[in-house]
Amino acid sequence: MTTQTSHTTRGRLTRIPLGTGLAAVAAAALVAACSSGGSSAPAAGGGGGASQSSAASGTMLSTGQVSGAGTVLTDSSGMTVYEAQQEVGGKIMCTGSCLSFWMPVTVSQGTTPQAASAVTGKLGMIKRPDGGTQLTVNGHPLYTFKQDTSPGSDMGNNFSDNFGGTAFTWHALTTAGAAAPTSAGGSGGSGGSGGSGGYGY
């Protein structure tokens, strides 16, 4: 015996078989499940979803391990980044021949830089005299060093040099943006005055 339920439509009693109503509900649920399945995010490593997310976020600062120095800040390629101790208060001092050895970590126009979750220093940006935009941590502009040839190297850590009469002391940085300890691989030495002297080039 088929169970029926009653509905009143415009004052007239009509009868709809309960079996028919349940079938309609089941069909609607199936359609909803299929449509929602198309918008689910791909699993990690499943077809490039992770790389698209990274590009959208503009992740530019991460961390890496350096023997003796511990966990230090790195750029998106894994290269150790440095600050010049003398560049404080939003003043860019590394210009001219200094840029032959210390490369600014720049930010493309329209990009909002992001940092890995392990980075606790305050991320920011600063305009350079040449018009470019440079990434900063705790207000200090960031650079990579020409003599670092691979991730895990920190040849510029605690390095001193002089360009155009301006003396610099360079430090790799901890995740909080403080000066990192000098590792066994770090130079900790002095570069040349005004350019390449003492750099081994």
N, C-alpha and C positions, 0 to 999 in steps of 0.2 A: 504494500500500500504506500502510495507516494504522499509524503507529508507536505502540506501546503501552508503558506503564510499569507496573510491578508494585508492589503494596502488600500487606503481610501484615496481615490483620484477624482477631484471635482465632484465630490459628493456621491460618487458611485463606487461601490465595492468591487474591486477586481482581485482575482486570485493569480498569484505567480508561483509556479512550482518551486519549492525550495532547492531542488537539485539543479535547476537552471541558474538560480542566483549564485549558488556556490561555484559553479563552473565559471561564471563571469568574473567572480572575485579572484579565482585561481589564475585565470588568464591575465588579468590586470597585474597581478603580482609578478608573473613571469616576465611580462614586458618591462616592468620597472627594474627588475633584476638585471635584465640584459642591457638596458640603457645605462645603468649606473656602472656596470662592469667596464664599459668603454673608457671611463674617465679615471680609472684607478692608476696610480703612479707605478712605473715599472720598478721592479726590484733592483737593488744595488747591483751594478754590473750588467744589467739586462738591457742592452741596446743603447747605451749612451745617456741614460737619464741623469747619471751623476755628473757627467761633464757639462751638460746643459745647465744644471743647477749652479755649478761653480762659475760658469761664465756669466750667468745672470747676476750673481751676487758680487762679482768683481773682487773675489778673494785675492789679495795681494801679499798678505803677510802671514807666514806660518812659523813653525818651529822645527829645529833639527838638533841632533846630538853632536857635540864636538868633544873629543877626548880631552879631558882636563878642564874644559870650560863648562861642561854640562849642557843644559838645554838653552839654545840661543835662538834669536829671531832670524828668520830667513825670508828671502823673497819667494815669489811663486815658482821659481826654478830650483829652490832648495839651497841657494847660495847665501852665506852668512851676510847679514847687513850690519852696518856700523853707523855710529854717530861721531861727529867731531866735537870734542869736549868744548871747543871755543865757540861753537855755533849755538848760542843761546839767545833768548828773547826775540826769536823770529828773524835773526840776521843771517843771511847766506854769505859765507866767507870763502868757500871752495869754488873758485871760478878760474877761468883761463887754464893754465898748465896743470892746475890741480885736477882738472877733469880728465886728464890723460891717465890717471891712476885710480881715481875715486869716481865711480859712476852713480849719479843720482838715481834713486828708485822713483821713477816718474809715474804719474797717473794720467791716463788718457782722458781727453775731454768728454764729459758726460758720464764718466764712470764714478760710482760711489764705492770707494775701496772698503773691503771687509777684511777682517782678520780671523784666523782660526780661533776656536773657542779657548784654547790654552793661553792665548795672548791676553794679558790683563793690563798692559800699558794702554794709554789713551791714544787712539789713532786719530790722525788729522792730516791736513794738507797745507802747503805753503807755496806761494808763487816765487819762482826763481827770477833773477835779473834778466835771463834770456827769454822770459815769458812762459816757460814750462811750469808744470805743477808737480811738486815733489811730495812724497809721502813722509809723514812725521810720526814719531811716537813720543808722547809726553813733550811735544813741542820741538823735538830735535829732528832735523832733516836726516833721512836715511840714505846710505850709499852702499854699493858693493865695491870690492877691491879687485883690481886687475890681476894681482898675483894669486888670488884664490882661483884655482883651475877646476875645482869640483866641489860638490856638496860635502860638508864635513870639514872643510878647510877654513881656518881663521887666521891667515897670515897677517892680517891687518890689525889683530887685536892688541891693544896697548902699543900701537905703532906711532912713532913721532916723525914728522917731516916738516918741510918749510917750502912754501911757494910764494914768490914775490914778496918776501919779507914777512909773511904771516906764518907763524908756527901753529902746527896742528898736533893734537894727540887724539888718536882714534880708538874707539872701544866697540867690541861686539856687545850685544845687549841681551839681557835675560828676558824672560817672558813678561816681566813687569816693566821693562824699559830701563833697567839699571845697568851699569857697566858689569860685564861678565868677567869672571876670573881669567887670567892669562893661561892658556893651555900649553901643553908641550909643543903643539904644532903652531902656536902663534908666534909671530916674529918678535914682538916686544922690543924691537930695535928702532933705529933711526934711518929715515930716508934722506934723500938728497935735498939740497937747498935749491929751490926754484925749478925743480923738474926731475930728471931721470937719475941724477947721481945717487948712488947707494941703493937703487932698486934692482940692479942686476940686469939692466937693459942696455 
